[in-house]
Amino acid sequence: MIQHKTLSNPVLSGFKLGKFDINPPLALAPMAGITDLPFRRICRRFGIGLTVTEMIASRAVEQGRERTERMAELDKDESPVSIQIAGSDSKFVVDAALWAVDHGADFVDINMGCPVKKVVKQVAGSAMLRDEALVARVIDAVVQAVDIPVTLKIRTGWDSESKNVQNIAHIAEDNGIQMLTVHGRTRAQMFNGQASWEDIGLAKQAVSIPVIGNGDIVDGASALEMIRQSGCDGVMVGRAVQGNPWVLAEVHAAIMGLPKPEKPSAEEVWAVVHEHMLHLADFHGVKRASKLVRKHVPWYSKGRRGSAEFRSSFQKVFEWDKQIEAAKTYFLSDIHDEEAMSVVRDFAA
Ligand SMILES: Cc1cc2nc3c(=O)[nH]c(=O)nc-3n(C[C@H](O)[C@H](O)[C@H](O)COP(=O)(O)O)c2cc1C
């Protein structure tokens, strides 16, 4: 492997959040059903400076379900890390924030960006952006209640007619939020169209707390372009990481002014896929892991030869040992020949 002697000339220099340095200022986006502890553990080796749990509804905390407890489980050495909570009733949100502190969070992140109907119906997530007084009330209650930094993740507004990213940024800062993450879409956009990096810039100009830009980063170049357009202090990557945690290493190199890392070899890819599968089984048990790998493992095949056929064959493999063998055969053998693919097909029920 070529050793680069290039000295780093960072594009972003990181910032303080409470007693922590967020450096590199690169965060893994919270994604429900995806960024559980096993996947965060995989991603952390690729140069991120902050992880966030999946969103945890404050009402779910109240109900004390086992599943909710597991969502807040952090790796022993996972720090700095946020536990993300959601809700609009200050009492429940405060209880959830205190619970997050008890579970070892370095920061509590409040979600005001979730566009999902079930959440929005309860006037939580992105629906809160339509009620600025409510935003202020909930933030203030949480900031008063906990003694660790409270951060906020938002969209740019409810829809294109009612964008209020600057107002929300001001309210956040005035009420004690110490870092703001902006996904540059409105709720109405869901995940369609493009994220507006200029709108992230509006938030950045409105406040003096660190602003993390989020939405549509897919590689090092797009991260740099978002930083150029918005002036954000850090970046957060979500969907591009699904099946491709190496994208984090590429974004990390870009923001640190380092050369682009080489693409992983087939052996390196399989090592990560295998480890991810084992962590999932360890954390969730084989029965649930067996379901989860049907989502994660095909993602890793994206862009590789024979991906479409592997995806459909892999969906039909149900037994854990066979899932491991099928994935190994696909990722490791020089699989692009018909013979290897027929081996994968044989694992299918
Ligand atoms: C499947 C999925 C689940 C998500 N779950 C959460 C969540 O729990 N909390 C949150 O703040 N955002 C959540 N998001 C939004 C992402 O954190 C991020 O804001 C969004 O995907 C845009 O970034 P990207 O273009 O890099 O993916 C989710 C997104 C996806 C695709």
The ligand as an SDF file (V2000), in Angstrom:
LIG
                    3D

 31 33  0  0  0  0  0  0  0  0999 V2000
  -34.2150    4.7840    7.5920 C   0  0  0  0  0  0  0  0  0  0  0  0
  -33.9580    6.1410    8.1990 C   0  0  0  0  0  0  0  0  0  0  0  0
  -34.1550    6.3140    9.5510 C   0  0  0  0  0  0  0  0  0  0  0  0
  -33.9170    7.5720   10.1300 C   0  0  0  0  0  0  0  0  0  0  0  0
  -34.0770    7.7060   11.4760 N   0  0  0  0  0  0  0  0  0  0  0  0
  -33.7630    8.8980   12.0550 C   0  0  0  0  0  0  0  0  0  0  0  0
  -33.7920    9.0400   13.4720 C   0  0  0  0  0  0  0  0  0  0  0  0
  -34.0640    8.0980   14.2140 O   0  0  0  0  0  0  0  0  0  0  0  0
  -33.4770   10.2730   13.9840 N   0  0  0  0  0  0  0  0  0  0  0  0
  -33.1490   11.3310   13.1850 C   0  0  0  0  0  0  0  0  0  0  0  0
  -32.8700   12.4240   13.6890 O   0  0  0  0  0  0  0  0  0  0  0  0
  -33.1100   11.2100   11.8500 N   0  0  0  0  0  0  0  0  0  0  0  0
  -33.3800   10.0250   11.2710 C   0  0  0  0  0  0  0  0  0  0  0  0
  -33.2570    9.8820    9.9250 N   0  0  0  0  0  0  0  0  0  0  0  0
  -32.7670   11.0250    9.1260 C   0  0  0  0  0  0  0  0  0  0  0  0
  -31.2500   10.9800    8.9850 C   0  0  0  0  0  0  0  0  0  0  0  0
  -30.6150   11.1390   10.2320 O   0  0  0  0  0  0  0  0  0  0  0  0
  -30.7680   12.1100    8.0480 C   0  0  0  0  0  0  0  0  0  0  0  0
  -31.1840   13.3400    8.5840 O   0  0  0  0  0  0  0  0  0  0  0  0
  -31.3240   11.9970    6.6350 C   0  0  0  0  0  0  0  0  0  0  0  0
  -31.2520   10.6600    6.1770 O   0  0  0  0  0  0  0  0  0  0  0  0
  -30.5760   12.9160    5.6650 C   0  0  0  0  0  0  0  0  0  0  0  0
  -29.2140   12.6270    5.6130 O   0  0  0  0  0  0  0  0  0  0  0  0
  -28.5570   11.7300    4.4240 P   0  0  0  0  0  0  0  0  0  0  0  0
  -28.9430   12.3820    3.1220 O   0  0  0  0  0  0  0  0  0  0  0  0
  -27.0960   11.7350    4.6770 O   0  0  0  0  0  0  0  0  0  0  0  0
  -29.1860   10.3720    4.5160 O   0  0  0  0  0  0  0  0  0  0  0  0
  -33.4960    8.6570    9.3280 C   0  0  0  0  0  0  0  0  0  0  0  0
  -33.3010    8.4580    7.9630 C   0  0  0  0  0  0  0  0  0  0  0  0
  -33.5130    7.2220    7.4020 C   0  0  0  0  0  0  0  0  0  0  0  0
  -33.2780    7.0410    5.9180 C   0  0  0  0  0  0  0  0  0  0  0  0
  1  2  1  0
  2  3  1  0
  2 30  2  0
  3  4  2  0
  4  5  1  0
  4 28  1  0
  5  6  2  0
  6  7  1  0
  6 13  1  0
  7  8  2  0
  7  9  1  0
  9 10  1  0
 10 11  2  0
 10 12  1  0
 12 13  2  0
 13 14  1  0
 14 15  1  0
 14 28  1  0
 15 16  1  0
 16 17  1  0
 16 18  1  0
 18 19  1  0
 18 20  1  0
 20 21  1  0
 20 22  1  0
 22 23  1  0
 23 24  1  0
 24 25  2  0
 24 26  1  0
 24 27  1  0
 28 29  2  0
 29 30  1  0
 30 31  1  0
M  END
$$$$
